[in-house]
Amino acid sequence: MGAGGRMAVPPTQKKSESGSLKRVPHSKPPFTLGQIKKAIPPHCFERSVLHSFSYVVYDLIIAFLFFYIATNFFHLLPQPLSYLAWPIYGFVQGCVLTGLWVIAHECGHHAFSDYQWLDDTVGLIIHSFLLVPYFSWKYSHGRHHSNTGSLERDEVFVPKKKSSIAWYSKYLNNPPGRVLTLAVTLTLGWPLYLAFNVSGRPYDRFACHYDPYGPIYSDRQRLQIYISDAGVLAVCYGLYRLAIAKGLAWVLCVYGGPLLVVNGFLVLITFLQHTHASLPHYDSTEWDWLRGALATVDRDYGILNKVFHNITDTHVAHHLFSTMPHYHAMEATKAIKPILGDYYQFDGMPVYKAMFREAKECIYVEPDEDGQTKGVFWYGNKL
């Protein structure tokens, strides 16, 4: 069903002799987006309000249970155990809230329901609770999807050319340096991106997700940026009142720890989806939307794939059809693999190993030395 237009792609060995994934082909694909879509069962594009809300309710119930256990029973534990219980709570609660974050992300893509107003309402509430300016990020993220793989126009984790890397990069190109870089990226990367556009596309003036008049947004979007800011400020005020009533330590343990985990996973997931030695980037002479959308890789987070609603292992399909709800993405991914052939990339390396490997191997991009692929850039690490 829905397999019309399927093209025969000969199977190829996906791994090179060194054990790393082969490069994604950089030539124009022998298929179109329409042919990929025909391979997917039509029901995969159907959005259900009840089905989508069931995941919101499920995540909220699990999050409340963890909150209830932490706030009602942790103080009964012997002192050494309570110090261990709160970090464990922060991690598991952060994983659940990351799943909620992903649902709000789907709202921004209009993948939650057939009603834009409902998607924006749900997304605004969830993202504001997690201190994310919903509309601000929705618009910049939409531009990322429109320009993925473009060195000039992509919005996030835009790699630098070798000639543009910072002078201190060579001093961080070692195990302690990579640990430091990853630690700063995972803890501060998200707020620094929102506030200062760190790792984002360069603009001709200061860019900030909280600035309605910044270069990221058009005139018709500015009112919604104000609404996003108001949502974040309202939650910040609520946290301030909670800190007065319960104490700052209570707020940091109950909310701050999980939020730190959410922000870390958000950065890690995005980083690993778009950073891989097998993925090309293109300048304006070579870039087109389909090849850019295919310049991403699916990853395996184990049991967290389900907790994160499969945003981790169906990202290729998501970039091709971003309005598809997450609960159909696994089926769609299986359907498109025969069409994509070598253009589909999956890396099953454990995430904790992959992030150090990519931090080591993917420092800058440059064309191949043979000069045969002008406009196509690949990751390198020779400093």
Phi, psi and omega in degrees: 000132178072017183263013179299143179082007182293134182250143179280121177240119183298138179295144179228159178286123187277342182248143176276177182297332181283351179096354179269159180295145176292155177298143172293136176303138182256356177284165179299133183296151178276021179219163179249168176298323179298321179291324176296317182297323180295337180283346184264131176306135185304328183293343179294341181265001182274131180254131182243125178299314182295316181296316180295316180294333180299326178286325176297312182297316181299312180297320180294322179296313179297317179297320179294320179299315177298318178299316182296315179298316183295315186278344182252341187235338184298325182290347178275347182285151172303150189310312181296324182291327181294327178292331177277327185295320184292317175298323177296315177302315182302320181290309185291321177293323177298323177295316179296316180292333173297321175301317176297320177302318180296322178296318177296324175300320176296324176301320179295336178267003185060038179253001183276318182206181177274001186246113183299320181297323179290317178302314182291326179293311180296315180298318180297317182294312183292312182293323177298319177302329180262017176061036176252127174287099194304301184294322180302311181286326178304316184285318179292324179292324176298324177290327174300315180294330180282343187226025183303135177085357179270127180289337181265330191238352177296157190258338188215148184047048177280116183290151178270148171289157183303324182288349186249000183289152184293153183298331184276358183300323182294334179280345178260358183275061180202165184307310178298323179295321179291322176299315179297315180299314180294321180298314179293318181297316184284333181267321185248350187302315184293306178297328178292324177294314181296318186274325188231007178061030178296132183073005179267181178294138178288138175244167183283353174209177186304131181241132183212136182290346180264357184262108181298337182255015178287167184289350181288333192243154176267170182300322183286347181265351191294322180299320180290333175293320174300318179297318178299314180299319180297321179297316179294318180295323179297318179291321177299319178295319177299320178294323177298316179294322176296320179297323177294319184282319187253340184105148182296322181299321180297315181295318180295320181288314186282321186246317186295315179300307177301322180295322177299320179292318177303310182297320179295315180293322179302314180292316182297314181300313181295317179302312184285336177288333187241004181236108182196139183297342181274353187263133176273159165236158187230145169271183188294342181282340185239338189293140164217163191298316186293315179295325177294317180296331180277354181274055178214166188225138173278144181235166179243114178256018179065226182297336180290344173306315180289318180299323180269015177056036172062021174294341184280319186250013175227030187288329178298311178298322180297321180288332178281322184221082189284346177271003177282130179293151187298331184285357172248357190291326179295316178297319179294320179299316178298325183287328186268345182304315179297331179286314186288326181056233182291348177284349176264132180237131172226132178236114182269008178301136176309139189300321182295332174278320184298321184292326177285323178296315182292325177295332179277317189268339189245074183264324181207174175237150177202158176289161174298149183292337183287349177073010182277347184236063178296136180087355180246128186240142181234154180291147175214171181215014181276108181253000000 
